[in-house]
């Protein structure tokens, strides 16, 4: 099987950005990723956009926003992926499947989020809606509390105390800070903590 590969990419700067909405964030990176691949926008035969919205943006149906910046891509399929924290990964897999199925030679993958315009309390409430509401809607501490419950079950099942786990985590962090390969792996993560707009990739089939 011929595998797909990444031939161009772009991402917004790290830090709190002045972009007013997800449309401007998409505009920052979509064309730049295509240019980095050395191709023209009309050569993109499928676009895959990931966004967990659920109230972060008043503008829904974000797939169409790509065309505000790249009108040459009109009348080509654009698909939105929403899979909570795995939205970006799902979009990448969707593009890969598209290419391996022979439906096109080039695909554009865009991941975008903007949380900084939303008050902190609302952010927690929005994220909590990605949980199973019938059982987890009233968990204290919101979405963080969901992960706390998961950790509690893990400690109970493995008989590992939280104190011992924290010591192990400190050893892991210390090792990672002194090992170049692990430090590189840590910085290569595509999730932009504190930035929220994610990396954009252009993929092609060999």
KEVEX-414817 format. One line per 2 residues: number of its first residue (from 0); their letters; for each residue x, y, z of C-alpha. Coordinates in Angstrom, 2 decimals. Each point is the difference from the previous one (the first is absolute). Layout:
residues N
NUM = A = X:Y:Z  ... $
//
This chain:
residues 206
0 = XX = 0.00:0.00:0.00  1.33:3.47:-0.89 $
2 = XX = -0.03:2.16:3.13  -0.97:3.66:0.29 $
4 = XX = 2.59:2.51:1.20  0.14:3.59:1.27 $
6 = XX = 1.53:2.38:-2.55  -0.83:3.42:1.49 $
8 = XX = -1.13:1.52:3.28  -0.64:3.24:1.87 $
10 = XX = -1.17:1.03:3.45  -0.87:3.22:1.77 $
12 = XX = 2.47:1.50:2.50  -0.03:-1.25:3.57 $
14 = XX = -1.61:2.29:2.55  -3.24:1.94:0.38 $
16 = XX = -0.91:1.30:-3.44  -1.93:3.09:-1.07 $
18 = XX = -1.96:-1.87:-2.69  -3.67:0.74:0.69 $
20 = XX = -1.43:-3.35:-1.10  0.64:-3.44:-1.47 $
22 = XX = -0.42:1.33:-3.55  3.06:2.23:0.36 $
24 = XX = 1.97:-2.86:1.56  -0.87:-2.24:-2.93 $
26 = XX = 1.08:2.77:-2.36  3.37:0.27:1.75 $
28 = XX = 1.03:-3.57:-0.71  -1.96:-1.58:-2.85 $
30 = XX = 1.67:1.86:-2.85  3.39:-0.13:1.73 $
32 = XX = -0.12:-3.81:0.24  -0.86:-0.30:-3.69 $
34 = XX = 2.82:2.39:-0.93  2.42:-1.97:2.17 $
36 = XX = -0.92:-3.12:-2.00  0.91:1.80:-3.22 $
38 = XX = -3.40:-0.50:-1.60  -2.94:2.24:-0.97 $
40 = XX = -3.32:0.12:1.91  -1.94:-1.43:-2.98 $
42 = XX = 2.08:-3.18:0.26  -1.58:-0.83:3.38 $
44 = XX = -2.67:-2.63:-0.66  -1.34:-0.44:3.52 $
46 = XX = 0.14:2.00:3.25  -0.47:-1.36:3.52 $
48 = XX = -0.61:2.51:2.78  -0.07:-0.86:3.71 $
50 = XX = -1.72:2.16:2.60  -1.55:-0.68:3.39 $
52 = XX = -2.40:2.93:0.28  -3.04:-0.60:2.21 $
54 = XX = -0.25:3.71:0.81  3.55:1.34:-0.32 $
56 = XX = -0.93:1.66:-3.30  -3.29:1.56:-1.05 $
58 = XX = 0.83:-1.04:-3.56  -0.69:-3.67:-0.54 $
60 = XX = 0.36:-1.97:-3.27  3.70:0.97:-0.13 $
62 = XX = 0.80:-2.01:-3.14  -1.31:2.80:-2.21 $
64 = XX = 2.35:2.53:1.61  2.94:-1.48:-1.92 $
66 = XX = -1.53:1.33:-3.21  0.01:3.58:1.30 $
68 = XX = 3.78:-0.10:-0.27  0.49:-2.54:-2.78 $
70 = XX = -2.83:0.47:-2.55  1.95:-2.15:-2.49 $
72 = XX = -1.09:-3.04:2.04  -3.72:0.46:-0.60 $
74 = XX = -1.93:-3.06:-1.21  2.52:-2.33:1.71 $
76 = XX = -1.03:-2.09:3.02  0.65:1.49:3.45 $
78 = XX = -0.80:-2.19:3.00  -0.18:1.00:3.66 $
80 = XX = 1.21:-2.32:2.76  -1.05:0.40:3.63 $
82 = XX = 1.29:-2.61:2.43  0.76:1.95:3.20 $
84 = XX = 3.76:0.01:0.72  0.61:-2.40:-2.89 $
86 = XX = -1.59:2.26:-2.66  3.34:0.80:-1.66 $
88 = XX = 1.10:-3.64:-0.09  -3.35:-1.01:-1.49 $
90 = XX = 0.39:2.59:-2.78  3.49:-1.27:-0.83 $
92 = XX = -1.29:-3.57:-0.24  -2.88:1.19:-2.19 $
94 = XX = 2.42:1.66:-2.42  2.22:-3.08:-0.02 $
96 = XX = -2.94:-2.25:-0.85  -1.05:2.42:-2.74 $
98 = XX = 3.45:-0.15:-1.61  0.46:-3.76:0.36 $
100 = XX = -3.42:-0.56:-1.56  1.31:1.76:-3.12 $
102 = XX = -2.53:2.83:0.18  2.66:2.66:-0.39 $
104 = XX = 3.70:0.76:0.04  0.04:2.92:2.44 $
106 = XX = -2.04:0.57:3.16  0.03:2.89:2.49 $
108 = XX = -0.47:-0.62:3.73  -0.84:2.93:2.29 $
110 = XX = -0.36:-0.07:3.77  -1.34:3.11:1.73 $
112 = XX = -1.24:1.06:3.43  -0.43:3.35:1.73 $
114 = XX = -0.70:-0.05:3.71  1.66:3.22:1.15 $
116 = XX = -3.07:2.14:-0.78  -2.14:-2.12:2.35 $
118 = XX = -0.10:0.61:3.78  1.67:-2.72:2.06 $
120 = XX = -3.20:-1.26:1.65  -1.68:-0.38:-3.39 $
122 = XX = 3.03:-1.87:-1.37  -0.39:-2.58:2.75 $
124 = XX = -3.72:-0.38:-0.66  0.53:-0.39:-3.75 $
126 = XX = 2.74:-2.60:0.40  -2.10:-1.95:2.50 $
128 = XX = -2.60:-0.51:-2.73  2.49:-2.35:-1.67 $
130 = XX = -0.57:-2.37:2.91  -2.92:-2.41:0.43 $
132 = XX = -2.58:2.48:1.29  -2.37:-2.54:1.56 $
134 = XX = 2.68:-1.05:2.47  2.64:2.75:0.03 $
136 = XX = -1.81:3.33:-0.41  0.11:0.81:3.74 $
138 = XX = 3.55:-1.13:0.79  1.80:2.61:2.15 $
140 = XX = 2.88:1.81:-1.76  -1.58:-0.54:-3.42 $
142 = XX = 2.01:-1.72:-2.70  3.07:-0.17:2.25 $
144 = XX = -2.18:-1.85:2.49  -0.79:-2.63:-2.66 $
146 = XX = 3.70:-0.75:-0.38  0.32:0.04:3.79 $
148 = XX = -2.62:-2.76:0.20  1.89:-2.01:-2.63 $
150 = XX = 3.22:0.41:2.00  -1.77:-1.05:3.20 $
152 = XX = -1.25:-3.19:-1.63  3.51:-0.71:-1.29 $
154 = XX = 1.54:0.41:3.46  -2.63:-2.27:1.52 $
156 = XX = 0.46:-2.66:-2.68  3.82:-0.02:0.15 $
158 = XX = 0.49:0.70:3.70  2.36:2.84:-0.96 $
160 = XX = -0.35:3.00:2.29  -0.27:3.52:-1.44 $
162 = XX = 3.13:0.93:2.00  2.02:-2.77:-1.64 $
164 = XX = -1.37:1.02:-3.41  1.14:3.61:0.54 $
166 = XX = 3.52:-1.19:0.89  0.07:-2.11:-3.17 $
168 = XX = -1.19:2.98:-2.06  2.75:2.20:1.44 $
170 = XX = 2.62:-2.63:-0.96  -1.45:-0.16:-3.52 $
172 = XX = 0.12:3.79:-0.41  3.59:0.11:1.31 $
174 = XX = 1.06:-2.74:-2.45  -1.75:1.70:-2.90 $
176 = XX = 1.75:3.28:0.74  3.43:-1.64:-0.23 $
178 = XX = -0.59:-2.34:-2.96  0.08:1.75:-3.43 $
180 = XX = -2.14:-2.61:-1.74  -2.77:0.24:2.55 $
182 = XX = 0.15:3.78:0.05  -0.35:0.01:-3.78 $
184 = XX = -2.99:-2.32:0.22  -1.63:2.27:2.51 $
186 = XX = 0.39:3.12:-2.11  -1.23:-1.72:-3.16 $
188 = XX = -3.55:-0.34:1.36  -2.57:1.56:-2.35 $
190 = XX = -2.30:1.17:2.80  0.72:3.66:0.77 $
192 = XX = -0.61:0.37:3.73  -0.90:3.59:0.75 $
194 = XX = -0.21:0.86:-3.71  -3.03:-2.04:-1.06 $
196 = XX = 0.27:0.39:-3.80  1.63:-3.20:-1.18 $
198 = XX = 2.47:-0.89:-2.70  -1.15:-0.25:-3.59 $
200 = XX = 1.36:-2.60:-2.40  -0.11:-0.65:-3.70 $
202 = XX = 0.29:-3.68:-0.95  0.62:-1.78:-3.26 $
204 = XX = 0.22:-3.47:-1.35  3.36:-1.25:-1.21 $
//
